[in-house]
């Protein structure tokens, strides 16, 4: 990197904390989040399939 690169907006990106990095790589947590998101999608789809069509 040159000194000119340090003034660009990308240089202001935050660095993840140790806890954030841990949660991003902790497989049980990722599986839990994956399950929660999938359950939410299934609920949304089931509501869409069980509603009566409008006339």
Backbone as JSON Lines, residues from 0, in Angstrom:
{"i":0,"aa":"X","n":[0.83,-1.18,0.0],"ca":[0.0,0.0,0.0],"c":[0.87,1.24,0.0]}
{"i":1,"aa":"X","n":[0.44,2.18,-0.74],"ca":[1.16,3.44,-0.74],"c":[0.46,4.4,0.22]}
{"i":2,"aa":"X","n":[1.13,5.46,0.64],"ca":[0.48,6.43,1.53],"c":[-0.8,7.02,0.96]}
{"i":3,"aa":"X","n":[-0.88,7.16,-0.37],"ca":[-2.09,7.71,-0.99],"c":[-3.27,6.76,-0.79]}
{"i":4,"aa":"X","n":[-3.02,5.46,-0.72],"ca":[-4.1,4.49,-0.54],"c":[-4.74,4.61,0.84]}
{"i":5,"aa":"X","n":[-4.04,5.12,1.81],"ca":[-4.55,5.19,3.17],"c":[-5.64,6.25,3.34]}
{"i":6,"aa":"X","n":[-5.77,7.15,2.39],"ca":[-6.8,8.18,2.48],"c":[-8.08,7.79,1.76]}
{"i":7,"aa":"X","n":[-8.07,6.67,1.07],"ca":[-9.27,6.23,0.36],"c":[-10.29,5.7,1.36]}
{"i":8,"aa":"X","n":[-11.59,5.78,1.03],"ca":[-12.64,5.33,1.97],"c":[-12.5,3.88,2.42]}
{"i":9,"aa":"X","n":[-11.94,3.02,1.59],"ca":[-11.84,1.61,1.98],"c":[-10.94,1.46,3.2]}
{"i":10,"aa":"X","n":[-10.03,2.38,3.41],"ca":[-9.13,2.26,4.56],"c":[-9.87,2.49,5.88]}
{"i":11,"aa":"X","n":[-11.12,2.99,5.81],"ca":[-11.9,3.23,7.02],"c":[-12.79,2.05,7.39]}
{"i":12,"aa":"X","n":[-12.68,0.95,6.68],"ca":[-13.48,-0.23,7.0],"c":[-13.07,-0.75,8.37]}
{"i":13,"aa":"X","n":[-14.07,-1.12,9.16],"ca":[-13.76,-1.59,10.51],"c":[-13.19,-3.01,10.47]}
{"i":14,"aa":"X","n":[-12.37,-3.29,11.44],"ca":[-11.77,-4.61,11.58],"c":[-12.63,-5.39,12.56]}
{"i":15,"aa":"X","n":[-13.05,-6.62,12.21],"ca":[-13.9,-7.38,13.14],"c":[-13.17,-7.68,14.45]}
{"i":16,"aa":"X","n":[-13.95,-7.67,15.52],"ca":[-13.37,-7.98,16.83],"c":[-13.08,-9.48,16.94]}
{"i":17,"aa":"X","n":[-12.38,-9.84,17.98],"ca":[-12.05,-11.26,18.18],"c":[-13.33,-12.09,18.34]}
{"i":18,"aa":"X","n":[-14.31,-11.53,19.05],"ca":[-15.58,-12.24,19.23],"c":[-16.34,-12.41,17.92]}
{"i":19,"aa":"X","n":[-16.32,-11.38,17.09],"ca":[-17.0,-11.47,15.8],"c":[-16.34,-12.52,14.92]}
{"i":20,"aa":"X","n":[-15.03,-12.53,14.89],"ca":[-14.32,-13.54,14.09],"c":[-14.61,-14.94,14.61]}
{"i":21,"aa":"X","n":[-14.69,-15.09,15.92],"ca":[-14.99,-16.39,16.51],"c":[-16.37,-16.86,16.08]}
{"i":22,"aa":"X","n":[-17.38,-15.99,16.18],"ca":[-18.74,-16.39,15.83],"c":[-18.88,-16.7,14.34]}
{"i":23,"aa":"X","n":[-18.12,-16.02,13.51],"ca":[-18.16,-16.28,12.07],"c":[-17.57,-17.64,11.72]}
{"i":24,"aa":"X","n":[-16.69,-18.14,12.55],"ca":[-16.04,-19.42,12.26],"c":[-16.48,-20.55,13.18]}
{"i":25,"aa":"X","n":[-17.37,-20.28,14.14],"ca":[-17.83,-21.28,15.09],"c":[-18.97,-22.07,14.46]}
{"i":26,"aa":"X","n":[-18.7,-23.31,14.08],"ca":[-19.63,-24.12,13.31],"c":[-20.98,-24.33,14.01]}
{"i":27,"aa":"X","n":[-21.05,-24.65,15.3],"ca":[-22.37,-24.81,15.93],"c":[-23.23,-23.54,15.82]}
{"i":28,"aa":"X","n":[-22.63,-22.39,15.99],"ca":[-23.39,-21.14,15.86],"c":[-23.89,-20.97,14.43]}
{"i":29,"aa":"X","n":[-23.04,-21.28,13.45],"ca":[-23.44,-21.16,12.05],"c":[-24.59,-22.11,11.73]}
{"i":30,"aa":"X","n":[-24.55,-23.32,12.27],"ca":[-25.64,-24.27,12.04],"c":[-26.94,-23.78,12.68]}
{"i":31,"aa":"X","n":[-26.84,-23.18,13.86],"ca":[-28.02,-22.62,14.52],"c":[-28.62,-21.5,13.67]}
{"i":32,"aa":"X","n":[-27.8,-20.59,13.21],"ca":[-28.29,-19.47,12.38],"c":[-28.9,-20.0,11.08]}
{"i":33,"aa":"X","n":[-28.25,-20.99,10.48],"ca":[-28.76,-21.6,9.25],"c":[-30.14,-22.19,9.49]}
{"i":34,"aa":"X","n":[-30.31,-22.9,10.61],"ca":[-31.6,-23.51,10.95],"c":[-32.67,-22.44,11.18]}
{"i":35,"aa":"X","n":[-32.33,-21.4,11.9],"ca":[-33.3,-20.34,12.18],"c":[-33.75,-19.67,10.9]}
{"i":36,"aa":"X","n":[-32.83,-19.38,10.01],"ca":[-33.18,-18.73,8.74],"c":[-34.06,-19.65,7.91]}
{"i":37,"aa":"X","n":[-33.75,-20.94,7.88],"ca":[-34.55,-21.87,7.1],"c":[-35.96,-22.03,7.67]}
{"i":38,"aa":"X","n":[-36.08,-22.04,8.99],"ca":[-37.4,-22.14,9.61],"c":[-38.23,-20.9,9.26]}
{"i":39,"aa":"X","n":[-37.6,-19.73,9.28],"ca":[-38.31,-18.51,8.91],"c":[-38.78,-18.57,7.46]}
{"i":40,"aa":"X","n":[-37.94,-19.08,6.57],"ca":[-38.34,-19.2,5.16],"c":[-39.48,-20.19,5.01]}
{"i":41,"aa":"X","n":[-39.42,-21.31,5.71],"ca":[-40.49,-22.31,5.61],"c":[-41.81,-21.74,6.13]}
{"i":42,"aa":"X","n":[-41.77,-20.97,7.21],"ca":[-42.99,-20.34,7.72],"c":[-43.57,-19.37,6.71]}
{"i":43,"aa":"X","n":[-42.71,-18.6,6.09],"ca":[-43.15,-17.63,5.09],"c":[-43.78,-18.34,3.89]}
{"i":44,"aa":"X","n":[-43.15,-19.4,3.43],"ca":[-43.69,-20.15,2.3],"c":[-44.99,-20.85,2.64]}
{"i":45,"aa":"X","n":[-45.07,-21.38,3.86],"ca":[-46.3,-22.09,4.23],"c":[-47.46,-21.11,4.33]}
{"i":46,"aa":"X","n":[-47.2,-19.91,4.82],"ca":[-48.26,-18.9,4.85],"c":[-48.71,-18.53,3.45]}
{"i":47,"aa":"X","n":[-47.78,-18.42,2.53],"ca":[-48.11,-18.05,1.15],"c":[-48.93,-19.14,0.48]}
{"i":48,"aa":"X","n":[-48.68,-20.4,0.8],"ca":[-49.4,-21.5,0.16],"c":[-50.77,-21.75,0.78]}
{"i":49,"aa":"X","n":[-50.95,-21.31,2.02],"ca":[-52.21,-21.59,2.7],"c":[-53.18,-20.43,2.71]}
{"i":50,"aa":"X","n":[-52.81,-19.32,2.12],"ca":[-53.75,-18.2,2.08],"c":[-54.71,-18.38,0.92]}
{"i":51,"aa":"X","n":[-55.92,-17.89,1.11],"ca":[-56.93,-17.99,0.06],"c":[-56.64,-16.95,-1.01]}
{"i":52,"aa":"X","n":[-56.74,-17.34,-2.27],"ca":[-56.48,-16.36,-3.33],"c":[-57.58,-15.3,-3.37]}
{"i":53,"aa":"X","n":[-57.19,-14.08,-3.68],"ca":[-58.15,-12.99,-3.8],"c":[-58.84,-13.05,-5.15]}
{"i":54,"aa":"X","n":[-60.1,-12.64,-5.14],"ca":[-60.83,-12.63,-6.42],"c":[-60.83,-11.28,-7.04]}
